[in-house]
Amino acid sequence: MKWNIPNTLTLLRLIAAPGIAVLFLFLSRPYADAFAMLLFISAAVTDWFDGYLARAWKQETKLGAMLDPIADKAMVVVALMVIVAFSSWSPWLVLPATVILFREVFVSGLREFLGDVSGTLKVTKLAKWKTTAQMVAIAVLFSQGVFEHYFGISEIGVDIVSGEVTGIGLEHELTGVDLDLEIWAGFVGLVLLWIAAALTAITGIDYLRKALPHLKEPS
């Protein structure tokens, strides 16, 4: 195995994937949401840098080619699991998340079955857009948690300072721009997730279509 800067960035992205879930075990919200969003965005940026540096410095390796898709899928799968687990389990969120998770598991299994043949099935530009859409959608959905819980905590703090303790420990209503940010982040994130799910399904079907000739029984 050959270690270089691109491969190291890919490995760090792979390690960051379970780190997102760990943050929610040890940190309260909104700090878990904020650090998860920052960690996810940082990892997404390395996804572009490691590929760019590998090509620019001619440091493309088999190790990097193997780790890169695994790291991408691990980041997306773990992040979606966390978002769904800490959401209200709305079907509008669960359904696109299920489509994405199913496609990633299905295609991974298909690639494993095809072995070396899978390397001949070219990655399309649409597949790259799919990954980008997934990562942007997830980052926006994490920001919704930041807006929701940060402004909520701030409002309780104001109540304590003013001496109006009637709302402490109860659900309180966000007001003005606070509520707008939470709603818009949730709406935009959900729309982007549905777009990502559609692209994910299309690229999954395309990959299956390309793989079908290699799945035929010998005559």
N, C-alpha and C positions, 0 to 999 in steps of 0.2 A: 504494500500500500504506500502511496506517495502523498505526503502531507504538504500542503502549501496554503497560502492565505485564502484562496477561494474555497478549498475544502474545509478549512477551519471555520470559515463563516457559515458554511452549510451545516457543519456539526453543531455550532452554537445555536443555529436556528432549530435544529432537531431537539437539542436539550431544552430550549425555551418552551417547546410545546407543552410538556407536563408542568412546567413552571407556572403556566397560566392557571391551571387548576389548583396548584399548591397555594397560590396567592389568596384564593378564596377560602382556604382552610385556616390560614394564619392571620389574615387581615380582615377587619370589618369593612363594610361598605360605607362610603364610596371609595375608600382607599384601594380596596381590591379591584374595583372597576377601573380606577384611574391607572394603577400600575399595570393591570392586565392590558389595557388599551395601549399604554406606552411600550410594553414588552412586545405586543403583537405588531405594532407599527414598526418598531425597530427590526423585528425579525423579517417583516415583509420587505423592508428596504434592503436587507442583506440578500434577499432572494434575487433582487435585480443586480446588486453589486457582485455577488459571487460568480454569476454567469458572465457578466460583462468583463470582469477581471480575468476569468479563466480564458475567455476568447482573446482579450487584448494581450495578455501575457503568454498566450499559447501554453496554458497550464491545465488544459482539459484532461481529466483522468477518468478511469473506470470507476474509481471510488466516488468521485464527485457526481458522475452520471447516475450512480446507484443511490447515493444519499439525497440528492436534490429533490426528486419527486416524493421520496419518503418523508422528508422534512416538511415539504409543502402540505402534504396530506395530513400529517400529524398535527400541524398548526391549525389547519381548518377543522379537522374532526374534534380535537380537544376543545377548541374555542366554541364551536357550535354546541357541544355537549354542555359546557358551562353556561352559555347564554340560555339554552332551553331549560336547564335545571333551575336557574334563578329567575325564570320568567313566570308568567301566569299560565303557561302551557297553552297559549292561544293556538288554535289550529292554523291560523294564518302564519305563524312562526314555525310550528312543528312540521307542517307539510313540506315547505321548501327545504328545511333542514334535513328531513328524511330523504328527499330526492337526492340531495348532495351526498349524504352519508352512504346511501345505497349505491350510487354510481361509483364512488371512490372505492368501496369494498369490492364491487363487481369487477371493475376494470383492473384492480390490483390482483384479484384472483385470476382473471383472464391472462394478464401479463405473466403471472407465475406459471400458468399452464403452458403458455406458448414458449416460454424460455427464451432462447436466443432469437427466435423469430420475432418477438415483440420489438426488438431493436430496429427491425426493418420497417415498422409501422411509424411513419413520420408524425411528429407532433405538429398540429396545425396552428395557425395564428389564432383561430377561434378558441383553441384550448388555452392559449396564453391569456386571452381576454377573459376566459372563464375564471382562471386563477386570480386575475386582477380584480374582477367583480366580486369574487368571494371574499377576498381580503379587505377590500374597501367596505363592503357591507358589514362585515364582522367588526371592523374598527368603529364604524358609525353606531352599531348596536351597543358596543361597550360604552360609547360616549353617552348613550341614553341613560345607562345606569349611573354614570357620574352626575349628570344633570339632576336626575330624579332624587338621588340620595344626598348629594352635596347640598342642594338648595333646601331640601327637607330638613337636614341637620341645622343649617344656618337659620331657618325659620324658628326651630325650637329654641335655639340659642337666643334669638331676639325676644322670644316670649319670656324666657327666664330673666333676662336683663330688665325687661319692662315690668316684671312682677306678675304678669298675666300667666298663671300656671295652669289654667283650666285645660289647655291643649296638650300639655306634656303627657307623653305615654299614649296619646290617641293619634289616630290618623288625622293628618292636617292637609289642607288644600294649598297647593302651590299657586302663586298669584303672578299675574302679569307676564313679564318676559321669561321668568323661570319656567312657568308652565308651557309657554310657547317653545322654548328650547327642548324640553323633554318630549313634547308631542312631535315636533318636527324631526328630532333625531330618531325617534321610534318609527315615524312614518317613512322617512327617507331610507333608514336602514332596512326596513321591511321591503320596500320597493326594490332596493338594490339586491336584497337576498333572493327575491323572486326572479329578478333578471339573472342573477348568478345561477339559480336552480334551473332556469330554462336553458342557459348556455351549457350547464353541466349535463343535462339530459341529452341535448343535441350532440355534444361531443362524445358522450357515452355511446349513443346509438351509432355514430359515425365510426367509433373505434370497433364496435362489434361488427359492423358491416365489413370493415377492412380485415377483421380477424376470421370471418366466416370461412373463406377458402382454406384456411389452415386448420379448420376444425372438422373438415369432411373426412369421412372414413375412406381408407384406400379401397379402390374397386378391385 
